Amino acid sequence: MPELPEVEVIARGLDSTLPGRRIALANHVDLTRLSEPAATLLPRILGRRIVRAYRRAKVLLIELSEGMTMAFHLKMTGRVVHGPTRRAQKHDRLFLSLDDGSLLSFSDMRKFGYVRSFTAEELGSWCFLEKCGPEPLETSPRILADRLEGRKGKIKALLLNQSVVVGVGNIYADESLFHAGIHPETPGNIISLSRRVSLFTKLQSVLKQAIAENGSSIRNYVNADGDAGAFQNNFTVYGRKGEPCRTCKSVLEVVKVAGRSSTFCPRCQRRNQG
């Protein structure tokens, strides 16, 4: 599933090309089951001009004129791409022709993603966003560290909890925990304040580097232009089970935390160190 860096890269790409364009026509509609029905979605977006594209948590938001917003959740295999017009392919879900002849498309092979429309009032009360915690790149490491105070859950699970901090998934949780030297199973309440601050400082650095490198392409992710990311070439632990640690050469191991595989170095990330 695309995490914060991937959705941020898509949003920035779209925001550089879409503002001012008008949605002229929907010429291919095969929406996913979680999407808003075309009968209500299309009348709310057709004819409107695009104001901006931005991100909140792992959701891509495209603001339209007159206070309407399209929200895309890409889930596992969703893609939103802006480019030249083309013919529909098997996994395309929505084709929006713009007034300059270009195409804004939404595709999703697994059909777990969705697109929905919101008025300003509806977006403000959308329960999904109301439950979201703070943005990690817009919040100080100290404030984020304080949100872990007294929490007994395993630190990897806490990082994945979108009410604690948004946008972090398996990739960037593993990477930041390695750089902070914290074992993924360590209970949050035994980690010292200084180490928690260090963790979120490392998380911010990892996220910024991933954004700079166009995100991570493991299987399906591409940016708004249809290009793959490059951060996967710099993974220190994620997806490297059985390989040597880049720091100490110990063999990387995997444990399950919150139902997710968590790759770590048993020497650099010792268990239950506070």
Phi, psi and omega in degrees: 000130176304136179255191186309310183300319182294315180292324177296318178297317178298313182299316180295320178297315180293323182291342178275346184235337189270325186306133181095342179284148179252138177281106188269327189200144169252106186253007172203121182226116176215068192289155177287163186293336179270354179284161172294140179302142181302329183298332177257328182294308189297316179298337182276344185242333183295137179087350182273152177268149180274127181269312181194164172237136180207179184234145166224123186058233178256019183256133174270127182241131176241109182279133180248171178296160178060031170078010179269148179223136170264134178242127178245125169250117189278342180050234188274319190228016181286149177220139171236118187229139175247123182190196180295153178296150182205172176280150178293144176243178191306318189260009177288137183246329183207126174247119176246111177279130182261166188290351176261007179091356179277173186232130170254117187239148174237122178234154181200107183295316186273348178067024177269341180281177181201163172231136179219160178244149182218139164286170179301320180292317180295320180295321180294336180249011179297119187299328179301311181284331180297332182275352184286141176279194183287158176283129184292335180268356180243009184229141182291147177305326180293317179295318178295320179298322179296334180289347177266354183305123176077000181278125185271350181295160178294142188299324178297316179296323179294322178293329180279346181285110186290350174275345176274308177206140187265158169089351185265127176240199187300317184299304190280340171292311179300314183295316182290323178296321177297311183296333178271353179071034183243129178292138184296340180267002181294128177299137182301327187283355177255358180276128182296159179300318182297323180285329175292318177298318178298320179301312183286334172294316178295320179301314179300318180296317180296315180297317180295320179294319179297319178297317180297333182259020172074018179086186181245125177255105178265311179228296193246347188293133167223159180277190185293342178265357182089012181263149180281160175274177184230355186295336179301338179287348182245013178301134175270325181227321187305128177073011185246028178309133178084352178268162180286143174299137181288346181262310187243355179074003174295155180284127181289141183241171180228137169232160176265126176227126181054035178077005182244143175290131182237114181268137184207166174260121183293342180266315181283338182234076184287143185295135171060028173277125179271000000 
